[in-house]
Amino acid sequence: MSTQQKLINLLSANLGIPTDTITAETTFADDLKMDSLDKFDLIIEVGEEFGFDPDTVDWGEIRTVGELVNIVNENLKAKA
């Protein structure tokens, strides 16, 4: 399963929305209506799911699912 699909599944489960409504272009604030607490929870889960320290990422700069996918993939490559 790709990083993007894992993140989409995680978002779908957390927010209770169908996976087919989430794409790389989906924004956290406008499309998913995530507030700061939702985003904090996501940060923790992403760190646990992909095995990296979420404190190493500037989460305020990430606005779309695609941007998050890129950050996660960069962190996974750095670990390898």
Buried (B, 14 or more C-beta within 10 A) or exposed (E): EEBBEBBBBBBBEBBEBEEEEBEBEBBBEEBBEBEEEBBEEBBEBBBEBBEBEBEEBEBEEBEBBBBBBBBBBEBEEEEE
